[in-house]
Amino acid sequence: MLLLLLLGLISLALASNPQAGLLGASRSFEDAFVDLLPNEPLDSQAASLTPRLVIYVQTFTNTAGRPLSLLPLLEHDTKVTHVILGSIHLHEQPGVIMLNNEPLDSGIYDEIWKEVRILQDHNIKVLALLGGAAPGTYARLSGNDTQFELYYRPFLKLLKTYRLDGVDVDIEEKVPLSTPLRLLKRLHADLGSEFLLTMAPLATALSEEGGDNLSGFSYFQLEKLAVVPAQALLPQVQASGDNETAKATSLVAWYNAQFYGGYARSPSMYNSIVSAGFDPSRLVLGVTTSSAGYPNGFTPLKKLLETVTALKEKFGERFGGVSGWEYWDAGSSDKDMGMQIGGEPWRWLIRVGKAIYGEEEQIRGRGRKSSSFNKECWRKCISGKS
């Protein structure tokens, strides 16, 4: 009865303000109903802890062709720490920005933005993938300062409007080193140190100088230059009273490295990247979640779990974690491991999460207790239906 009364009151409030925008309206519902979610939020600092469990979302329908929901990530206690929505493209006309083939304010994304707010309310960080396989975005960000601003400023406004937690800078076209450097520095300057900046190079681009690389520049050189100087951090350090901790900090929080060439079938490539100088806490093992489109580069779940277990044993909490491309059909190629062929991609994440974090319900503040999360109830709440 109390729930029905609350629903009625909120529906009445929204009816009295039919002009409320998408973000404002969804926020009102979330404020009212977030306490109905029995899942325990992550600790406030949990998203920056390692290991991480990252999932990409580019296809917004499930394998049956119905709209994809992100709520099972909470419902089934997957322990996902970060969701990366893709792919955002900057088109030739400045200010024309698309999420895949539609503008971000398209009605097809209305439910997704509402669900993004719910994930964020539970301290799952939601980032946007910029670029990816479709060329053009970074070429447009490679011009002179005036040209850069024409494309950058609308993108910056978009990040603020949708309250995203970070950007995955996925450069799969040949550009000079100055392109990522300028973009990373501007995003850091404009959105602050809490805004997450990640990148998604081929694993081979990190294993050795001159390794296979889609980006056209050296990530080894980027590591040296994409830093916040120690001098810039000194006022914060002095304020904390610990003058010994002032040192340069990388602008790239971590790399969602693409181990798609079968490189995740053993720990060897990951270990070689660490040996090349990359800290394991900043190296996430990026894999495809099914063989669709990646017949030779797919790592079956059984083999992936063996690799993750070995890396966790070697690096412990310094292991950077796992990222999966992508959510909609995760596990569909692992029927032998009890995965469902379509419809339940969260099962793949549960198995990977257990390999990363173990069986415990509470993992360094990340875990959520099992719950009777009611997705249908929530859908009624966010749509204003009782």
ZIQUIUR-V966517 format. One record per backbone hydrogen bond with DSSP energy under -0.5 kcal/mol. CO is the residue of the C=O (numbers start at 1). NH is the residue of the N-H. E is the energy in kcal/mol with one decimal. If there is no record, write none. Layout:
BEGIN
co nh e
CO NH E
CO NH E
END
This chain:
BEGIN
co nh e
1 5 -2.4
2 6 -2.5
3 7 -2.6
4 8 -2.4
5 9 -2.4
6 10 -2.3
7 11 -2.6
8 12 -2.3
9 13 -2.1
10 14 -2.4
11 15 -2.2
12 16 -1.5
14 17 -1.3
15 18 -0.6
17 20 -1.7
21 25 -3.1
22 26 -2.5
23 27 -1.9
24 28 -1.7
25 29 -1.7
26 30 -2.3
27 31 -2.7
28 32 -1.5
29 33 -2.1
30 34 -2.4
33 36 -2.2
34 37 -1.4
36 38 -0.6
43 46 -1.7
45 48 -1.2
46 49 -1.5
52 322 -2.0
53 81 -2.7
53 82 -1.6
54 324 -2.0
55 84 -2.4
56 327 -2.2
57 86 -2.6
58 60 -0.6
60 68 -2.3
62 65 -2.2
66 62 -3.1
70 73 -1.7
71 74 -1.8
71 75 -2.6
72 76 -2.3
73 78 -1.5
74 77 -1.6
81 125 -1.9
82 55 -2.2
83 85 -0.6
83 127 -3.0
84 57 -2.9
85 129 -3.5
87 100 -3.1
88 131 -2.7
89 91 -0.7
89 98 -2.2
92 94 -0.6
93 96 -2.2
95 97 -0.9
96 91 -2.7
97 104 -0.5
98 89 -2.6
98 100 -0.8
99 101 -0.6
99 102 -1.5
102 99 -3.4
103 106 -2.0
106 109 -1.9
107 110 -1.3
109 113 -2.4
110 114 -1.6
111 115 -2.4
112 116 -2.5
113 117 -1.7
114 118 -1.4
115 119 -2.5
116 120 -2.6
117 121 -2.2
118 122 -0.9
119 122 -0.9
119 124 -2.4
120 123 -2.1
122 42 -1.0
123 125 -0.7
125 83 -2.7
125 127 -0.5
126 165 -3.1
126 166 -0.6
127 85 -3.0
128 130 -0.6
128 168 -3.0
129 88 -3.1
129 131 -0.6
130 132 -0.7
130 170 -1.6
132 172 -0.6
136 140 -2.0
137 141 -0.8
139 142 -1.2
140 143 -0.5
144 148 -2.9
145 149 -2.2
146 150 -1.4
147 151 -1.1
148 151 -0.7
148 152 -3.1
149 153 -2.0
151 155 -1.0
152 156 -2.7
153 157 -2.3
154 158 -2.0
155 159 -2.1
156 160 -1.8
157 161 -2.7
158 162 -2.4
159 164 -1.7
160 163 -0.8
165 196 -2.6
166 128 -1.9
167 169 -0.8
167 198 -2.4
168 130 -2.5
168 170 -1.3
169 171 -0.9
169 200 -1.1
170 132 -2.8
170 172 -0.8
173 175 -0.5
176 179 -1.7
176 180 -0.6
177 181 -1.8
178 182 -2.4
179 183 -2.0
180 184 -2.9
181 185 -2.3
182 186 -2.3
183 187 -2.5
184 188 -2.3
185 189 -2.4
186 190 -2.8
187 191 -2.4
188 192 -1.8
192 195 -1.1
196 167 -2.4
197 253 -3.1
197 254 -0.6
198 169 -3.5
199 256 -3.2
201 258 -3.1
202 205 -1.1
203 206 -1.5
203 207 -0.9
204 208 -0.9
208 211 -2.1
215 175 -2.4
217 219 -0.5
218 222 -2.0
219 223 -2.1
220 224 -1.0
221 225 -1.5
222 226 -3.3
225 227 -2.0
226 251 -2.8
226 252 -0.6
227 229 -0.7
228 249 -2.0
229 232 -0.8
229 233 -1.0
230 233 -0.6
230 234 -1.0
233 236 -0.6
233 237 -2.1
234 238 -3.1
235 239 -1.9
236 240 -1.3
237 241 -0.8
237 242 -1.4
238 241 -0.7
241 243 -0.6
242 245 -1.2
245 247 -0.6
249 228 -3.8
251 253 -0.8
254 199 -1.4
254 256 -0.5
255 257 -1.5
255 284 -3.0
257 259 -1.1
257 286 -1.8
258 203 -2.3
259 264 -0.8
262 265 -1.6
263 266 -0.6
267 271 -2.7
268 272 -2.2
269 273 -2.0
270 274 -2.0
271 275 -2.4
272 276 -1.4
273 278 -1.7
274 277 -1.6
279 282 -2.1
280 283 -1.5
280 320 -1.0
282 255 -2.6
282 284 -0.5
283 320 -0.6
284 257 -0.9
284 286 -1.0
285 323 -2.2
286 259 -2.4
287 325 -2.6
289 331 -2.3
291 294 -2.1
294 298 -1.5
297 262 -1.2
298 300 -0.6
300 304 -2.6
301 305 -2.8
302 306 -1.4
303 307 -2.1
304 308 -2.9
305 309 -2.3
306 310 -2.1
307 311 -2.5
308 312 -2.7
309 313 -2.2
310 314 -1.9
311 315 -3.0
312 316 -2.1
315 318 -2.0
316 319 -1.7
320 52 -1.4
321 285 -2.9
322 54 -3.0
323 287 -2.7
324 56 -2.8
324 326 -0.5
325 289 -2.3
327 330 -1.8
328 63 -0.5
329 332 -2.2
331 334 -1.9
334 337 -1.7
334 339 -1.7
335 338 -1.9
340 342 -1.8
344 347 -1.8
345 348 -1.0
345 349 -1.0
346 350 -2.2
347 351 -1.9
348 352 -2.2
349 353 -3.1
350 354 -2.2
351 355 -1.5
352 356 -1.9
353 357 -3.2
354 358 -2.0
361 363 -0.6
362 364 -0.6
363 366 -2.7
365 43 -1.4
373 375 -0.8
374 378 -2.1
375 379 -2.7
376 380 -2.0
377 381 -2.1
378 382 -2.7
379 383 -1.3
380 384 -0.9
380 385 -1.8
381 384 -0.7
END
